[in-house]
């Protein structure tokens, strides 16, 4: 699998990311696009991952900066769960347990292929503190091993002015459920 994007794709992606960064300054107060871009241009693998996030409908944007590590955190900031990553079960094990009507993929597999991490409950709640997301959809959440060992998986959404976390069988999938990912640069 190639992890390179063309020069034109790179230029287009950087233009989209810059515009989104500038339009949504509330997500990353006190940060400058020039600092983000300076780190991005020398990391083709990360650019490829951001490109995959973008083309699957994630609308990635910077939501945090770690001063100790000197890293920016990109996250899927589409209003609803990314369209190109919906109708999927939680993980590969869940995918394999379905005998009929299998979904096309799983959240954990897709995240691994793209090179991103599925958000956990704390990360999802932080994202939701910036603005409401998933008001009509839901997103799989990185699930603890003890819940997963019992066949379950966690998902979250935003309803009635707050964040909710729920459980489902990990093999379940719905047209309105996908996953959100994050990527450190």
Buried (B, 14 or more C-beta within 10 A) or exposed (E): EEEEBEEEBBEBBBEBBBEBBEEBEEBBEEBEBEEBEEEBEEEEEBBBBBBBBBBBBBBBBBBBBEEEEEBBBBBBBBEBBBEBBBBBBBBBBBBEEEEEEBBEBBBBBBBBEBBBBBBBBEBBBBBBEBEBBBEEBBBBBBBEEEEBEEBBBBBBBBEEEEBEEEBBBBBBBBEBBBBBBBBEB
